[in-house]
Structure formats: C-alpha cells, structure tokens
Amino acid sequence: MQKKLIVAGGALDRLMRAMHEGDVLFEQCRTTSLPPGSCVKSRSEFDQISLLNLRWLLEGAGGQPVELFVSSRGERRLDSSVQTSLLPQTIPQGALVRLRDNIYALSPEHYFIWKCRQLPDMISRLMLCDELLGRYSRPTPGESSSTCTYFKEPLSTKRRIMAYINRAKGVRGVNLARSAARWAVENSYSPMESALATASLLPMRHGGWGYAFPQLNQVLAVPRSKRHLTHSDSFMPDVFWQLYRLDLEYDSHERHDTIAERKKDAIRKSDIEALGYKVIPVHPEELYNFEEAERLRLKVGEHMARTSGRGMREHLRRLDDPELAEGRRALLERLLP
C-alpha cells in the first residue's frame, strides 16, 4: 500500500495560501479512512517521495522540521527532522484534497475546523473564514512578506463550509467553526471590505451594528428600460443591501487616489444612483477613526430606518448604549488590518 503524505503545521498554512493564489492546484478526493500505518511518518519516508516544486512549501526554510499528519498515536514523532499531528482514522468525506500522486493536504473546509482550535476567539475564526470565502489572501504567520494579494478565486463557499461542518460532527473544533461560519461573508475583495461588512452584520453582543446581512460584489444587472441612464449594463456593488436599496462603496487609497480613478468612481456612483439606489462612499479613515465609523453607522442606519420604519428606529436607540459603543470600538480594532 502506498502511504499518503499529509501536510500539517506551518507547511499547511503556507500551502493553503499557495492554493488560494493559484500557485498549487488540487483536486477533491473521497478518502474517509486512514488506517494505522497508512501515512508517511518519518524523514526517510518523506525523502523517498518526489516533491518537485512542492519542496519549498513543505520543508520551509532554515532547517525547520517536516510537519505531517498521522492517524495513530503510536506513529507520533517529535524530533529535529519531523513533527507529527494526529488525524482521526475515520474522517468525513471531503476532509482531504490531493495535490498529486500520494501527496495530500486538508481541504479548505477541514482546514478551517482545524485552525479554529488554534485561534484565540470567534473574531479571529470569522476573519479566517471570510478569507477562505473571499478573493484576497493574507500573509501566513511567520511569512517574510506582509503583502495581501487580491483578485484570487475563493477556496470555498459558505454553503460548502456549512455542509462540511454538518458532516463533521464529533470532529474537534467543529462547534467553534460553526459559531464563526454563521457570520461569514462570501466574495469579499479585500480585508477592509470584510471588516466593513462584518461590523455591520454582527449582533450587538459581539460589537456589531446588528444590521441585516449584506451581499458583497454580487452582479447588479441594469434593467433594459434604464440602460440609457448608465455607462454599463451591470455593476458589482461592494457591500450591498437590495432590501434597502443601499450600496456602500469602499474607496481604498491603493486603487482610488488618481484623478482618473476618482472620475471613474464618481461616474459609477452617479450611474448606480440613477437606478434608484443610495450610494455611500467609505474611505479607510472612516473605519480607523472611531468617531467617523460611528457617523457611518448612523448614516447607514438612518437610511435603513427610512425604508423599514419603527423597528429600525428602536434598534438605533438601543445602539446608543455607551457599553455597546465600547464593544464596537473593540471590534473595529480587531477587524482592521
């Protein structure tokens, strides 16, 4: 029987980012059983496998030990060349993906559950889930680069994450994963978009505004009857509530600071408003400055109240509690990169 090399530890973090950035391809596999002795567990077994362009990811730098998963306690190793972690002998279908031949990694869905045990709180877990479902990739811990990369394909969807969590009953960390994933947003293009959406949708007990779930970067088609009003047949609003006909457009300094970009933003805003939507531009300073963030919260809430009436007015009054304001300040400090 050919043994499986299953990547673990910091190598798995590096590998997950490489998968997100499209540098490493993977395929789903149906493995549900890892009998004792079925996993590579030693440096000599590791060295016998053809790694090719995966070696830099799996070995790291500076003589770090190889990090692997095994399926029985008797195979655990902790020495200068190999560190092992334990996977159950029975795993849910979809727990692993194949990189090539007999080299495997945790799937993005199982990786999320596995990481939830290591992260200190629900907000950290939620930020990871948003990234796995988003179109950006942040540096992994210990990585020399501090650059976030953009315009990547999501590693999973919220539907797949939640379906896998339901299949993974009894897996350590699954309840932590479930409590975070319920608040995750899909299709975010940046950590700042995720932060803005998360601040708006989290309930008050978690420091959020308690507003309805928005959609991020979903296609808004222009009706044929209104195409004469706009420069495009469709738009992708950043943080969008169809019910309230409201669009928050995040204007980052990186991509919105030239004269040409500001002109393009103004035209886009005018076009979306011509379709009957309210557009509120959001700049980084409005999130990093708490007083400005509170003004933004009130602008959004006032618009929603004009649309939905007394229930929203009462919600806005509850948000005036000073203790809740401190919770919102703490949440923003956690969310912002």
DRENDO-1510 file (C-alpha; in Angstrom, 1 decimal, always signed):
<recs>
REC; n; res; u; v; w
REC; 1; MET; +0.0; +0.0; +0.0 .
REC; 2; GLN; +1.4; +3.4; -1.0 .
REC; 3; LYS; +1.5; +5.7; +2.0 .
REC; 4; LYS; -0.2; +9.1; +2.0 .
REC; 5; LEU; +2.0; +12.2; +2.8 .
REC; 6; ILE; -0.5; +14.5; +4.5 .
REC; 7; VAL; +0.8; +18.0; +5.1 .
REC; 8; ALA; +0.4; +19.6; +8.6 .
REC; 9; GLY; +1.5; +22.6; +10.7 .
REC; 10; GLY; +3.1; +25.7; +9.3 .
REC; 11; ALA; +3.7; +23.9; +6.0 .
REC; 12; LEU; -0.1; +23.5; +5.7 .
REC; 13; ASP; -0.6; +27.3; +6.3 .
REC; 14; ARG; +1.9; +28.1; +3.5 .
REC; 15; LEU; +0.3; +25.5; +1.2 .
REC; 16; MET; -3.2; +26.9; +1.8 .
REC; 17; ARG; -2.1; +30.3; +0.8 .
REC; 18; ALA; -0.4; +28.9; -2.3 .
REC; 19; MET; -3.6; +27.1; -3.2 .
REC; 20; HIS; -5.6; +30.3; -2.7 .
REC; 21; GLU; -3.2; +32.2; -5.0 .
REC; 22; GLY; -3.4; +29.5; -7.7 .
REC; 23; ASP; +0.3; +28.5; -7.4 .
REC; 24; VAL; -0.7; +24.9; -6.3 .
REC; 25; LEU; -3.5; +23.0; -7.9 .
REC; 26; PHE; -5.6; +20.4; -6.0 .
REC; 27; GLU; -8.4; +18.0; -6.6 .
REC; 28; GLN; -11.1; +16.7; -4.3 .
REC; 29; CYS; -10.7; +13.1; -3.0 .
REC; 30; ARG; -13.1; +10.7; -1.4 .
REC; 31; THR; -10.8; +9.3; +1.3 .
REC; 32; THR; -12.7; +8.6; +4.6 .
REC; 33; SER; -10.4; +6.1; +6.2 .
REC; 34; LEU; -6.7; +6.4; +7.4 .
REC; 35; PRO; -5.8; +3.0; +8.9 .
REC; 36; PRO; -2.7; +2.9; +11.1 .
REC; 37; GLY; +0.5; +2.8; +9.0 .
REC; 38; SER; -1.2; +4.5; +6.0 .
REC; 39; CYS; +0.6; +7.8; +6.5 .
REC; 40; VAL; +4.2; +8.9; +5.9 .
REC; 41; LYS; +5.7; +9.4; +9.4 .
REC; 42; SER; +9.5; +9.7; +9.1 .
REC; 43; ARG; +12.1; +11.8; +7.4 .
REC; 44; SER; +13.3; +8.8; +5.4 .
REC; 45; GLU; +9.8; +8.1; +4.0 .
REC; 46; PHE; +9.4; +11.8; +3.3 .
REC; 47; ASP; +12.7; +11.9; +1.3 .
REC; 48; GLN; +11.7; +9.0; -0.9 .
REC; 49; ILE; +8.7; +10.9; -2.3 .
REC; 50; SER; +9.1; +13.1; -5.4 .
REC; 51; LEU; +8.2; +16.6; -4.3 .
REC; 52; LEU; +9.4; +18.7; -7.3 .
REC; 53; ASN; +8.1; +22.2; -6.9 .
REC; 54; LEU; +6.4; +21.4; -3.6 .
REC; 55; ARG; +9.6; +21.0; -1.6 .
REC; 56; TRP; +9.9; +24.8; -0.7 .
REC; 57; LEU; +6.4; +24.7; +0.7 .
REC; 58; LEU; +6.6; +21.5; +2.7 .
REC; 59; GLU; +10.1; +22.0; +4.1 .
REC; 60; GLY; +10.0; +25.7; +4.8 .
REC; 61; ALA; +13.4; +27.4; +5.5 .
REC; 62; GLY; +16.2; +27.3; +8.0 .
REC; 63; GLY; +16.2; +23.6; +8.6 .
REC; 64; GLN; +12.7; +23.5; +10.0 .
REC; 65; PRO; +11.3; +20.0; +10.7 .
REC; 66; VAL; +8.9; +18.5; +8.2 .
REC; 67; GLU; +5.3; +18.6; +9.6 .
REC; 68; LEU; +3.0; +15.7; +8.8 .
REC; 69; PHE; -0.3; +14.2; +9.9 .
REC; 70; VAL; -0.5; +10.6; +11.1 .
REC; 71; SER; -3.5; +8.6; +12.1 .
REC; 72; SER; -2.4; +6.7; +15.3 .
REC; 73; ARG; -0.7; +7.8; +18.5 .
REC; 74; GLY; +2.0; +5.1; +18.0 .
REC; 75; GLU; +3.2; +6.9; +14.9 .
REC; 76; ARG; +3.6; +10.3; +16.6 .
REC; 77; ARG; +7.1; +11.8; +16.2 .
REC; 78; LEU; +8.7; +14.9; +17.7 .
REC; 79; ASP; +12.3; +15.3; +16.8 .
REC; 80; SER; +14.6; +17.7; +14.9 .
REC; 81; SER; +13.6; +16.4; +11.5 .
REC; 82; VAL; +9.9; +15.5; +11.8 .
REC; 83; GLN; +6.9; +16.8; +13.8 .
REC; 84; THR; +3.6; +15.0; +13.5 .
REC; 85; SER; +0.0; +15.8; +14.4 .
REC; 86; LEU; -2.9; +13.4; +14.8 .
REC; 87; LEU; -5.8; +12.9; +12.4 .
REC; 88; PRO; -8.7; +10.5; +13.2 .
REC; 89; GLN; -8.6; +7.1; +11.5 .
REC; 90; THR; -12.1; +7.9; +10.2 .
REC; 91; ILE; -12.6; +11.3; +8.6 .
REC; 92; PRO; -15.6; +12.9; +6.9 .
REC; 93; GLN; -15.7; +12.7; +3.1 .
REC; 94; GLY; -14.1; +15.9; +1.8 .
REC; 95; ALA; -11.6; +16.2; +4.6 .
REC; 96; LEU; -8.6; +15.8; +2.2 .
REC; 97; VAL; -7.6; +17.2; -1.2 .
REC; 98; ARG; -4.9; +15.6; -3.4 .
REC; 99; LEU; -2.1; +17.7; -4.6 .
REC; 100; ARG; -0.6; +15.0; -6.8 .
REC; 101; ASP; +0.2; +11.2; -6.6 .
REC; 102; ASN; +0.2; +10.4; -2.9 .
REC; 103; ILE; +0.7; +14.0; -1.5 .
REC; 104; TYR; -2.4; +15.3; +0.3 .
REC; 105; ALA; -3.5; +18.3; +2.4 .
REC; 106; LEU; -6.6; +19.2; +4.4 .
REC; 107; SER; -9.4; +20.6; +2.3 .
REC; 108; PRO; -10.2; +24.3; +2.9 .
REC; 109; GLU; -13.3; +23.2; +4.8 .
REC; 110; HIS; -11.4; +20.8; +7.2 .
REC; 111; TYR; -8.5; +23.3; +7.4 .
REC; 112; PHE; -11.0; +25.9; +8.8 .
REC; 113; ILE; -12.1; +23.5; +11.5 .
REC; 114; TRP; -8.5; +22.5; +12.3 .
REC; 115; LYS; -7.4; +26.2; +12.6 .
REC; 116; CYS; -10.4; +27.1; +14.7 .
REC; 117; ARG; -8.8; +25.1; +17.6 .
REC; 118; GLN; -5.7; +27.2; +17.4 .
REC; 119; LEU; -7.2; +30.7; +17.0 .
REC; 120; PRO; -8.0; +32.5; +20.3 .
REC; 121; ASP; -11.6; +33.8; +19.7 .
REC; 122; MET; -14.6; +33.9; +17.4 .
REC; 123; ILE; -13.5; +37.1; +15.6 .
REC; 124; SER; -10.2; +35.5; +14.6 .
REC; 125; ARG; -12.0; +32.5; +13.3 .
REC; 126; LEU; -14.5; +34.6; +11.4 .
REC; 127; MET; -11.7; +36.6; +9.8 .
REC; 128; LEU; -10.2; +33.3; +8.6 .
REC; 129; CYS; -13.5; +32.1; +7.2 .
REC; 130; ASP; -14.0; +35.4; +5.3 .
REC; 131; GLU; -10.6; +35.0; +3.8 .
REC; 132; LEU; -11.3; +31.4; +2.6 .
REC; 133; LEU; -14.5; +32.6; +1.1 .
REC; 134; GLY; -13.0; +35.8; -0.3 .
REC; 135; ARG; -10.9; +36.9; -3.2 .
REC; 136; TYR; -7.9; +38.0; -1.3 .
REC; 137; SER; -5.1; +36.2; +0.5 .
REC; 138; ARG; -3.3; +37.5; +3.6 .
REC; 139; PRO; +0.3; +36.5; +4.6 .
REC; 140; THR; +0.6; +33.4; +6.7 .
REC; 141; PRO; +2.1; +33.7; +10.3 .
REC; 142; GLY; +5.9; +33.9; +10.1 .
REC; 143; GLU; +5.9; +34.7; +6.4 .
REC; 144; SER; +8.5; +37.4; +5.4 .
REC; 145; SER; +6.1; +39.2; +3.1 .
REC; 146; SER; +3.5; +41.5; +4.7 .
REC; 147; THR; +1.6; +42.0; +1.4 .
REC; 148; CYS; -2.0; +40.9; +0.9 .
REC; 149; THR; -2.7; +39.7; -2.6 .
REC; 150; TYR; -6.0; +40.3; -4.4 .
REC; 151; PHE; -8.3; +39.1; -7.2 .
REC; 152; LYS; -8.0; +35.4; -6.3 .
REC; 153; GLU; -10.6; +32.7; -6.7 .
REC; 154; PRO; -12.3; +31.8; -3.3 .
REC; 155; LEU; -11.1; +28.5; -1.8 .
REC; 156; SER; -14.6; +27.5; -0.8 .
REC; 157; THR; -18.2; +28.8; -0.5 .
REC; 158; LYS; -20.3; +29.3; +2.6 .
REC; 159; ARG; -22.7; +26.6; +1.5 .
REC; 160; ARG; -19.8; +24.1; +1.2 .
REC; 161; ILE; -18.3; +25.2; +4.6 .
REC; 162; MET; -21.6; +24.7; +6.4 .
REC; 163; ALA; -22.4; +21.4; +4.7 .
REC; 164; TYR; -19.0; +20.1; +5.7 .
REC; 165; ILE; -19.4; +21.3; +9.3 .
REC; 166; ASN; -22.7; +19.3; +9.4 .
REC; 167; ARG; -20.9; +16.2; +8.2 .
REC; 168; ALA; -18.0; +16.6; +10.6 .
REC; 169; LYS; -20.0; +16.1; +13.8 .
REC; 170; GLY; -17.6; +15.0; +16.6 .
REC; 171; VAL; -14.5; +16.4; +14.9 .
REC; 172; ARG; -12.6; +18.6; +17.4 .
REC; 173; GLY; -13.1; +22.3; +16.7 .
REC; 174; VAL; -16.3; +21.8; +14.7 .
REC; 175; ASN; -18.5; +23.8; +17.2 .
REC; 176; LEU; -16.0; +26.6; +17.2 .
REC; 177; ALA; -16.1; +26.6; +13.4 .
REC; 178; ARG; -19.9; +26.6; +13.3 .
REC; 179; SER; -20.3; +29.5; +15.6 .
REC; 180; ALA; -17.9; +31.6; +13.5 .
REC; 181; ALA; -19.0; +30.5; +10.0 .
REC; 182; ARG; -22.6; +31.5; +10.6 .
REC; 183; TRP; -21.5; +35.2; +10.4 .
REC; 184; ALA; -19.1; +34.8; +7.4 .
REC; 185; VAL; -19.5; +36.8; +4.2 .
REC; 186; GLU; -18.6; +35.5; +0.7 .
REC; 187; ASN; -16.9; +37.1; -2.2 .
REC; 188; SER; -15.1; +39.9; -0.4 .
REC; 189; TYR; -12.4; +41.5; -2.5 .
REC; 190; SER; -10.3; +42.8; +0.5 .
REC; 191; PRO; -9.9; +42.5; +4.3 .
REC; 192; MET; -11.3; +46.1; +4.5 .
REC; 193; GLU; -14.5; +45.1; +2.7 .
REC; 194; SER; -14.8; +42.1; +5.1 .
REC; 195; ALA; -14.3; +44.3; +8.1 .
REC; 196; LEU; -16.9; +46.8; +6.9 .
REC; 197; ALA; -19.5; +44.0; +6.2 .
REC; 198; THR; -18.7; +42.2; +9.5 .
REC; 199; ALA; -19.0; +45.3; +11.6 .
REC; 200; SER; -22.4; +46.0; +10.0 .
REC; 201; LEU; -23.9; +42.5; +10.4 .
REC; 202; LEU; -22.6; +41.1; +13.7 .
REC; 203; PRO; -25.1; +41.3; +16.5 .
REC; 204; MET; -24.7; +43.9; +19.2 .
REC; 205; ARG; -23.4; +41.3; +21.7 .
REC; 206; HIS; -20.4; +40.8; +19.5 .
REC; 207; GLY; -19.7; +44.5; +19.0 .
REC; 208; GLY; -21.5; +44.8; +15.7 .
REC; 209; TRP; -24.2; +47.1; +14.4 .
REC; 210; GLY; -26.7; +44.3; +14.2 .
REC; 211; TYR; -27.9; +45.3; +10.7 .
REC; 212; ALA; -29.1; +42.8; +8.1 .
REC; 213; PHE; -26.6; +40.6; +6.1 .
REC; 214; PRO; -25.3; +42.4; +3.1 .
REC; 215; GLN; -24.2; +40.9; -0.2 .
REC; 216; LEU; -20.6; +41.6; -1.4 .
REC; 217; ASN; -19.7; +42.1; -5.0 .
REC; 218; GLN; -22.8; +40.5; -6.5 .
REC; 219; VAL; -23.8; +41.4; -10.0 .
REC; 220; LEU; -26.5; +44.1; -10.2 .
REC; 221; ALA; -27.9; +44.0; -13.8 .
REC; 222; VAL; -29.2; +47.2; -15.3 .
REC; 223; PRO; -32.8; +46.7; -16.5 .
REC; 224; ARG; -33.2; +47.2; -20.2 .
REC; 225; SER; -35.6; +50.1; -19.6 .
REC; 226; LYS; -32.8; +52.0; -17.8 .
REC; 227; ARG; -29.7; +51.2; -19.9 .
REC; 228; HIS; -29.9; +54.7; -21.4 .
REC; 229; LEU; -29.1; +56.1; -17.9 .
REC; 230; THR; -25.8; +54.2; -17.3 .
REC; 231; HIS; -22.4; +53.6; -18.8 .
REC; 232; SER; -22.5; +49.9; -18.2 .
REC; 233; ASP; -25.0; +47.0; -18.4 .
REC; 234; SER; -24.2; +45.8; -14.9 .
REC; 235; PHE; -22.4; +46.7; -11.7 .
REC; 236; MET; -20.9; +44.9; -8.7 .
REC; 237; PRO; -21.7; +46.9; -5.6 .
REC; 238; ASP; -19.1; +46.4; -2.8 .
REC; 239; VAL; -21.4; +46.0; +0.3 .
REC; 240; PHE; -25.0; +45.9; -0.8 .
REC; 241; TRP; -28.5; +45.6; +0.7 .
REC; 242; GLN; -31.1; +45.0; -2.0 .
REC; 243; LEU; -33.9; +45.4; +0.6 .
REC; 244; TYR; -32.8; +48.9; +1.5 .
REC; 245; ARG; -31.5; +49.8; -2.0 .
REC; 246; LEU; -28.2; +50.7; -0.4 .
REC; 247; ASP; -24.6; +50.3; -1.6 .
REC; 248; LEU; -21.5; +51.0; +0.5 .
REC; 249; GLU; -18.6; +51.6; -1.9 .
REC; 250; TYR; -15.2; +51.1; -0.2 .
REC; 251; ASP; -12.7; +53.5; -1.8 .
REC; 252; SER; -9.2; +52.4; -0.9 .
REC; 253; HIS; -6.1; +54.6; -1.3 .
REC; 254; GLU; -4.4; +51.9; -3.4 .
REC; 255; ARG; -6.9; +52.0; -6.2 .
REC; 256; HIS; -8.9; +55.2; -5.9 .
REC; 257; ASP; -6.4; +58.0; -5.5 .
REC; 258; THR; -5.6; +59.2; -9.0 .
REC; 259; ILE; -7.7; +61.8; -10.8 .
REC; 260; ALA; -8.8; +59.2; -13.4 .
REC; 261; GLU; -9.8; +56.7; -10.7 .
REC; 262; ARG; -11.8; +59.4; -8.8 .
REC; 263; LYS; -13.6; +60.4; -12.0 .
REC; 264; LYS; -14.4; +56.8; -12.7 .
REC; 265; ASP; -15.7; +56.4; -9.1 .
REC; 266; ALA; -17.9; +59.5; -9.5 .
REC; 267; ILE; -19.4; +58.2; -12.8 .
REC; 268; ARG; -20.1; +54.8; -11.2 .
REC; 269; LYS; -21.7; +56.3; -8.2 .
REC; 270; SER; -23.9; +58.5; -10.4 .
REC; 271; ASP; -24.9; +55.5; -12.5 .
REC; 272; ILE; -25.9; +53.3; -9.6 .
REC; 273; GLU; -27.9; +56.2; -8.0 .
REC; 274; ALA; -29.7; +56.7; -11.4 .
REC; 275; LEU; -31.1; +53.2; -10.9 .
REC; 276; GLY; -32.7; +54.3; -7.6 .
REC; 277; TYR; -30.1; +53.1; -5.1 .
REC; 278; LYS; -28.4; +55.1; -2.3 .
REC; 279; VAL; -24.6; +55.0; -2.6 .
REC; 280; ILE; -22.4; +55.9; +0.4 .
REC; 281; PRO; -18.7; +56.1; -0.3 .
REC; 282; VAL; -16.5; +54.7; +2.6 .
REC; 283; HIS; -12.8; +55.7; +3.0 .
REC; 284; PRO; -10.2; +54.0; +5.2 .
REC; 285; GLU; -10.2; +56.9; +7.6 .
REC; 286; GLU; -13.9; +56.4; +8.4 .
REC; 287; LEU; -13.1; +52.9; +9.8 .
REC; 288; TYR; -9.8; +53.7; +11.6 .
REC; 289; ASN; -11.3; +56.8; +13.3 .
REC; 290; PHE; -14.0; +55.5; +15.7 .
REC; 291; GLU; -16.0; +58.8; +15.6 .
REC; 292; GLU; -16.1; +58.6; +11.8 .
REC; 293; ALA; -17.1; +55.0; +12.0 .
REC; 294; GLU; -20.0; +55.9; +14.3 .
REC; 295; ARG; -21.1; +58.6; +11.8 .
REC; 296; LEU; -21.0; +56.0; +9.0 .
REC; 297; ARG; -23.1; +53.6; +11.2 .
REC; 298; LEU; -25.7; +56.3; +11.8 .
REC; 299; LYS; -25.8; +57.2; +8.1 .
REC; 300; VAL; -26.5; +53.6; +7.2 .
REC; 301; GLY; -29.0; +53.1; +10.0 .
REC; 302; GLU; -30.9; +56.3; +9.2 .
REC; 303; HIS; -31.3; +55.2; +5.6 .
REC; 304; MET; -32.5; +51.7; +6.7 .
REC; 305; ALA; -34.9; +53.3; +9.1 .
REC; 306; ARG; -36.4; +55.5; +6.4 .
REC; 307; THR; -37.0; +52.3; +4.5 .
REC; 308; SER; -38.2; +49.9; +7.2 .
REC; 309; GLY; -39.7; +52.1; +9.8 .
REC; 310; ARG; -40.2; +51.9; +13.6 .
REC; 311; GLY; -38.4; +48.6; +14.3 .
REC; 312; MET; -35.2; +50.0; +12.9 .
REC; 313; ARG; -35.6; +53.2; +14.9 .
REC; 314; GLU; -35.8; +51.2; +18.1 .
REC; 315; HIS; -32.7; +49.3; +17.1 .
REC; 316; LEU; -30.8; +52.5; +16.6 .
REC; 317; ARG; -31.8; +53.7; +20.0 .
REC; 318; ARG; -30.5; +50.5; +21.6 .
REC; 319; LEU; -27.2; +51.1; +19.9 .
REC; 320; ASP; -26.8; +54.3; +21.8 .
REC; 321; ASP; -25.9; +52.4; +24.9 .
REC; 322; PRO; -22.3; +53.5; +26.0 .
REC; 323; GLU; -21.3; +49.9; +26.8 .
REC; 324; LEU; -22.2; +48.8; +23.3 .
REC; 325; ALA; -20.2; +51.7; +21.9 .
REC; 326; GLU; -17.1; +50.3; +23.6 .
REC; 327; GLY; -17.8; +46.9; +22.1 .
REC; 328; ARG; -18.0; +48.5; +18.7 .
REC; 329; ARG; -14.6; +50.2; +19.2 .
REC; 330; ALA; -13.0; +46.9; +20.3 .
REC; 331; LEU; -14.4; +45.0; +17.4 .
REC; 332; LEU; -13.1; +47.5; +14.8 .
REC; 333; GLU; -9.6; +47.4; +16.4 .
REC; 334; ARG; -9.7; +43.6; +15.9 .
REC; 335; LEU; -11.1; +43.6; +12.4 .
REC; 336; LEU; -8.9; +46.3; +10.8 .
REC; 337; PRO; -5.6; +45.1; +9.1 .
</recs>
